[in-house]
């Protein structure tokens, strides 16, 4: 059966790359990019959509009768702390609106991203397991944790095939990140090439789990391709990626740009968020259930970022 796919939040860091990958896989006209704002360039079907506007969303579902929906619209961790109620509303009501419409229109699969932000200061920091204490203290984090519970609930209660990944910080060269705590790991490459220096808002030894976008997109497609009986987790899968500190990234960048210098800004509010998150993640379930395997390590990711941004 031909797929018809709605990607809600298509202009963001993930959406930009996911739409391209889905169009390569399923055909340009099968993938409808949807965002609250018009994109800068349109090279396939696009619809303006606000995930908080149920009647507008319903019209989209009626028009396209999607078989798959990817809901990417969200406020991230740093921006969410500036607009806590807005973050909760967008992240939670947006999800519930889409889950309800997915049921009503008998959508085959739904994808919704969660995050390492679902963990908190009392979660184990190293090799954080799938199941452990979770006490996130950012609105973004607890909206994602609550969202995970809803996803599992819609699966168990209504049989909706919803799948999810707890993404680490995502690093790509095609689109800018949208206000998160892990954004430094993208900004650093732009500034390294533009100015050969970077002032980092996290301290030099702040380790966080990160992932090159190609791996994240591949993981998403692999999870969505997996047979339903292989999916043992209907909340959201841990995904490990590469764990590194700003200093380790700076050392790697210096292998390409020997004079690159990094300095560290103190007292940025994002430091406290990073300090409450895991340093590394155990993704055994993703490996076992749907064969997940990371391809890009720190060295390869750094080379890819610099080579592509140079062009
Ligand atoms: N990268 C996101 C953030 O920093 C986490 O999911 O908010």
Boltz pocket constraint, residues with backbone or C-beta under 6 A from the ligand:
constraints:
  - pocket:
      binder: B
      contacts: [[A, 76], [A, 77], [A, 78], [A, 114], [A, 115], [A, 116], [A, 117], [A, 140], [A, 167], [A, 168], [A, 169], [A, 170], [A, 179], [A, 180], [A, 181], [A, 182], [A, 183]]
      max_distance: 6.0
